[in-house]
Amino acid sequence: MSVQPALNLHAWEERFKSHLLAHASFDAGHDLEHIQRVVLSARRIALQENAELNVVLPAAWLHDCVIVPKDSPLRKQASRLAADAAKVFLESGGYPEQHLDAIHHAILTHSFSAGIPPETLEAKIVQDADRLDALGSIGIARCLMLGGSMGRALYHPQDPFGESRMHDDLTYTIDHFFVKLFKLPSQMHTQAAREEAEKRVGVMRQFLEQLGREVG
């Protein structure tokens, strides 16, 4: 029985980064910095949960290797396209075959719009890490950038926070906080991610309090 050589994850991570820079098409909220933040969170959670880093890190690096705009009719297919492309890249580069299906699953299920539940610890961690990047100070910045790039108003002029109307995040960027982002902490799979998500939502609520004072 042959012994598999140890996997040099650091070298592979450099390859993932180079591949993304050469082949990925980024948008306002999904750029290399977003990916690196997701990798950082995923690594931290994986170490706490004793998860398989040989699965978590490739999936975190490559989860957005194919970008579909949020307002595209193909948006729900984005994670599948990314998972398929990542598997082809990893196979062609000689990444250990025993991890490929798990990596594919983790990328496939990370997406909110895909609506596919993660079935492994590693997939849950990648999903948690990606959703954490939608919260906190960076979450505020990304939300505003994406809303502006899609031509959405910042807020409803008479009722900025939807206190007496239905929230409509296709028209008003701030409404996305209430439609989706404030619900994310309860959807986290790991304790570490839930705790961090609650802290980040606190930052976002403080931002809205200040915004409310400034707009009257």
HELIX and SHEET records of a PDB file:
HELIX    1   1 LEU A    9  HIS A   23  1                                  15    
HELIX    2   2 LEU A   32  GLU A   49  1                                  18    
HELIX    3   3 LEU A   53  LEU A   62  1                                  10    
HELIX    4   4 ARG A   75  GLN A   77  5                                   3    
HELIX    5   5 ALA A   78  GLY A   93  1                                  16    
HELIX    6   6 GLU A   97  HIS A   99  5                                   3    
HELIX    7   7 LEU A  100  LEU A  108  1                                   9    
HELIX    8   8 LEU A  121  LEU A  132  1                                  12    
HELIX    9   9 GLY A  136  SER A  149  1                                  14    
HELIX   10  10 ASP A  175  VAL A  179  1                                   5    
HELIX   11  11 LEU A  181  LYS A  183  5                                   3    
HELIX   12  12 PRO A  185  GLN A  187  5                                   3    
HELIX   13  13 GLN A  191  VAL A  215  1                                  25    
END                                                                             
